[in-house]
Amino acid sequence: EDQVTQSPEALRLQEGESSSLNCSYTVSGLRGLFWYRQDPGKGPEFLFTLYSAGEEKEKERLKATLTKKESFLHITAPKPEDSATYLCAVGSGGGADGLTFGKGTHLIIQP
Amino acid sequence: DVKVTQSSRYLVKRTGEKVFLECVQDMDHENMFWYRQDPGLGLRLIYFSYDVKMKEKGDIPEGYSVSREKKERFSLILESASTNQTSMYLCASTIPGGHEQFFGPGTRLTVL
């Protein structure tokens, strides 16, 4: 059974204070690891897909990296508008295209 | 821009009522999904569909059914709503092959 664990559950940072969110996973044949951003009361918004260990993707202040056991979402010099819940999900060979999600990291950036 | 829409943002129903949640995507995606999201439990897959008239159970199908009569539309049905089905319901779609899914805005369902 695929499993995804995100840490920390919640993180409060000052504006400009860089940090990283962790996503640890166990999966039977990784087809992709996905990061989403979710604002309160809204659906998840797609950020990145990573397919193989060593791969990195960047978008503005966000950078996602992948190893064989975990992924990190690095946030550089965050702004208050980066406050959201960040979700990690994996797709596996046995999952028939369904995704297994972690419970998310609730990020608050204080001005 | 990809777009997934859901029929209602907020819905309040009574125990025992039949509830229909509708989802429409305009991206010509083959695969569509229904999830529910609850605090502390994350997103859990209820049902998914590979094609018109095809459906597969996800991790928590009990108490739900689905219908896919057209490629762009995927409906979630609660035959007899119960209070433990109070939740945020999210629809998503994607192309085959394990690629990223695109989500709708969600329906916050309250069953009284």
Boltz contact constraints between the chains, C-beta under 6 A:
constraints:
  - contact:
      token1: [A, 31]
      token2: [B, 98]
      max_distance: 6.0
  - contact:
      token1: [A, 32]
      token2: [B, 98]
      max_distance: 6.0
  - contact:
      token1: [A, 34]
      token2: [B, 100]
      max_distance: 6.0
  - contact:
      token1: [A, 42]
      token2: [B, 105]
      max_distance: 6.0
  - contact:
      token1: [A, 43]
      token2: [B, 90]
      max_distance: 6.0
  - contact:
      token1: [A, 43]
      token2: [B, 103]
      max_distance: 6.0
  - contact:
      token1: [A, 43]
      token2: [B, 104]
      max_distance: 6.0
  - contact:
      token1: [A, 43]
      token2: [B, 105]
      max_distance: 6.0
  - contact:
      token1: [A, 43]
      token2: [B, 106]
      max_distance: 6.0
  - contact:
      token1: [A, 44]
      token2: [B, 103]
      max_distance: 6.0
  - contact:
      token1: [A, 46]
      token2: [B, 100]
      max_distance: 6.0
  - contact:
      token1: [A, 49]
      token2: [B, 100]
      max_distance: 6.0
  - contact:
      token1: [A, 91]
      token2: [B, 98]
      max_distance: 6.0
  - contact:
      token1: [A, 97]
      token2: [B, 31]
      max_distance: 6.0
  - contact:
      token1: [A, 97]
      token2: [B, 98]
      max_distance: 6.0
  - contact:
      token1: [A, 98]
      token2: [B, 45]
      max_distance: 6.0
  - contact:
      token1: [A, 98]
      token2: [B, 48]
      max_distance: 6.0
  - contact:
      token1: [A, 101]
      token2: [B, 42]
      max_distance: 6.0
  - contact:
      token1: [A, 101]
      token2: [B, 43]
      max_distance: 6.0
  - contact:
      token1: [A, 103]
      token2: [B, 42]
      max_distance: 6.0
